[in-house]
Amino acid sequence: LDVKRSTLMSYKALYHKHWQVWESFAVDSITPNMIKTLINQKDISSKTKRNALIVLSGILRHADVTPNPCANIRFRKQQKKPIERYRPAELEAVMKFLDGESLVYFSLLRATGLRPGEALALEWSDYDGERLDISKQIVRRRIQSDTKTSVRRRVYVPAWVRPIIDNHSTRFKQSHIFLNSIGTFHCDTDVFNKAWKKAHNKARVPYRIPYCLRHTRAAELLSQNASPALAARELGHSVQMFLNVYSEFIEEYSTE
């Protein structure tokens, strides 16, 4: 398939988890009822079911099975849980229990709303003291030479976080901003995520995954009267996506 490596890896994982049990079956013996019975036995979300169905449908289409038994199968959409964005006081409490590289990393995510993989891929040459050049990301432990949306963008770095970035220990190594113990870029966010969870426990703040900082930054931009077009550009997605998923007014962030 002509798809990104990360997408192919996801497809393979879905195949092995859900459909490999049918490996010895003749493709034209698979029926819609068999598919629905197997997938509905699994305690997974409707979204995961739909993703798994995409994989099976592609296999059967490749095998020229007509009609494709996946064609008319639908799964009811589940209501998404509301996103609990951070209030300023909560973030201040959590940040007090971070230090070193974790403090720099989460301050950057908080200030810019970058995706975690975009932050890990940053090099000092991407930062001019005021803006970040976002053109790559780390996906499944490898550097990918484009963003999630395949659009390069320049992201404003608020003044309050610049001294934290500038005083980071890797500042003059002419390499990645975030380096692991052996001096290479971090392949994943595991170390940072552990520090994030520990800081929440110490601050006695309800835990949210680090990605919630991106949602919080979006709410901050909207609450400070940034135009949806500007906010969407900063975060690296469409205006429609910003309005449908990320936008929320939080009075504590308002400048009025």
Secondary structure, DSSP 4 states (H G I P E B T S, - for coil): --S-HHHHHHHHHHIIIIIGGGTTS-GGG--HHHHHHHHHTS---HHHHHHHHHHHHHHHHHTT-SS-TTTT---PPPPPPPP-PPPHHHHHHHHTT--HHHHHHHHHHHHH---HHHHHT-BGGGB-SSEEEE--EEETTEEESS-TTS--EEEE--GGGHHHHHT-TTTTSSSBSSB-TTSSB-SSSHHHHHHHHHHHHHHT-----TTHHHHHHHHHHHHTT--HHHHHHHHTS-HHHIIIII----GGG---
